[in-house]
């Protein structure tokens, strides 16, 4: 979700979901005043629950994400992103994952997220991914961590590595060819440096 999570603007007296940052929990606030000055849009709010209950603040409009009655629908995908983040991978694994997917998995079958959770694999064509992995989707979903987004399975970064390994086992030749090419390039560079 982006800063403009709703087209609706807050009005005095309404309750809205406030988030300090995109990853912060939603907090229920009441709108006390709306201030527009040029391009600036600020809102005077009062927190309604928790330790900050009764506290008033003047905040940017972007921190008011959705009307409070829509908070459950707004928070559900945000919580799912957090669950996907719980299984990260390191840079080396990420590099290997990207290489394998570029070599062996067409974007129309599956692709990696670049925003909310780096290296999370969203599957567009489940039947084709079954062919590439040699495993039924039901087995992948049962054994690996995933969430559903917009009707599509999205696997954690760690699960994405496992899927990439399965794809490599089914079709290792392009990866071996790539390794040999990279090795030859590195050797030529090394020999050129020695000869200079």
PEVEN-V531317 format. One record per residue. N is the residue number from 0. RES is the residue in one letter. PHI is phi in whole degrees, 0 to 359 (* if undefined). Layout:
n: <N & N>
res: <RES & RES>
phi: <PHI & PHI>
//
This chain:
n: <0 & 1 & 2 & 3 & 4 & 5 & 6 & 7 & 8 & 9 & 10 & 11 & 12 & 13 & 14 & 15 & 16 & 17 & 18 & 19 & 20 & 21 & 22 & 23 & 24 & 25 & 26 & 27 & 28 & 29 & 30 & 31 & 32 & 33 & 34 & 35 & 36 & 37 & 38 & 39 & 40 & 41 & 42 & 43 & 44 & 45 & 46 & 47 & 48 & 49 & 50 & 51 & 52 & 53 & 54 & 55 & 56 & 57 & 58 & 59 & 60 & 61 & 62 & 63 & 64 & 65 & 66 & 67 & 68 & 69 & 70 & 71 & 72 & 73 & 74 & 75 & 76 & 77 & 78 & 79 & 80 & 81 & 82 & 83 & 84 & 85 & 86 & 87 & 88 & 89 & 90 & 91 & 92 & 93 & 94 & 95 & 96 & 97 & 98 & 99 & 100 & 101 & 102 & 103 & 104 & 105 & 106 & 107 & 108 & 109 & 110 & 111 & 112 & 113 & 114 & 115 & 116 & 117 & 118 & 119 & 120 & 121 & 122 & 123 & 124 & 125 & 126 & 127 & 128 & 129 & 130 & 131 & 132 & 133 & 134 & 135 & 136 & 137 & 138 & 139 & 140 & 141 & 142 & 143 & 144 & 145 & 146 & 147 & 148 & 149 & 150 & 151 & 152 & 153 & 154 & 155 & 156 & 157 & 158 & 159 & 160 & 161 & 162 & 163 & 164 & 165 & 166 & 167 & 168 & 169 & 170 & 171 & 172 & 173 & 174 & 175 & 176 & 177 & 178 & 179 & 180 & 181 & 182 & 183 & 184 & 185 & 186 & 187 & 188 & 189 & 190 & 191 & 192 & 193 & 194 & 195>
res: <X & X & X & X & X & X & X & X & X & X & X & X & X & X & X & X & X & X & X & X & X & X & X & X & X & X & X & X & X & X & X & X & X & X & X & X & X & X & X & X & X & X & X & X & X & X & X & X & X & X & X & X & X & X & X & X & X & X & X & X & X & X & X & X & X & X & X & X & X & X & X & X & X & X & X & X & X & X & X & X & X & X & X & X & X & X & X & X & X & X & X & X & X & X & X & X & X & X & X & X & X & X & X & X & X & X & X & X & X & X & X & X & X & X & X & X & X & X & X & X & X & X & X & X & X & X & X & X & X & X & X & X & X & X & X & X & X & X & X & X & X & X & X & X & X & X & X & X & X & X & X & X & X & X & X & X & X & X & X & X & X & X & X & X & X & X & X & X & X & X & X & X & X & X & X & X & X & X & X & X & X & X & X & X & X & X & X & X & X & X & X & X & X & X & X & X>
phi: <* & 258 & 299 & 268 & 285 & 217 & 279 & 285 & 259 & 291 & 235 & 305 & 95 & 279 & 254 & 229 & 271 & 256 & 227 & 297 & 226 & 301 & 269 & 283 & 290 & 286 & 235 & 280 & 228 & 252 & 275 & 262 & 202 & 237 & 234 & 244 & 228 & 61 & 271 & 281 & 224 & 239 & 225 & 272 & 233 & 229 & 289 & 254 & 224 & 72 & 298 & 270 & 308 & 92 & 289 & 249 & 215 & 253 & 233 & 295 & 306 & 299 & 279 & 267 & 275 & 210 & 303 & 303 & 294 & 257 & 295 & 298 & 293 & 287 & 287 & 303 & 293 & 296 & 294 & 296 & 301 & 298 & 296 & 293 & 293 & 290 & 235 & 282 & 232 & 273 & 299 & 296 & 297 & 298 & 298 & 296 & 300 & 299 & 297 & 299 & 294 & 296 & 282 & 239 & 237 & 297 & 303 & 288 & 270 & 199 & 211 & 269 & 286 & 246 & 247 & 316 & 224 & 297 & 71 & 274 & 264 & 260 & 258 & 266 & 232 & 295 & 297 & 291 & 294 & 301 & 297 & 292 & 269 & 77 & 233 & 290 & 303 & 301 & 291 & 298 & 293 & 286 & 261 & 240 & 279 & 203 & 225 & 257 & 229 & 51 & 79 & 239 & 290 & 230 & 267 & 299 & 304 & 296 & 294 & 298 & 299 & 298 & 296 & 299 & 297 & 298 & 297 & 298 & 297 & 284 & 212 & 282 & 303 & 299 & 289 & 297 & 300 & 297 & 299 & 296 & 295 & 298 & 296 & 296 & 296 & 296 & 295 & 299 & 296 & 294 & 294 & 295 & 292 & 291 & 283 & 275>
//
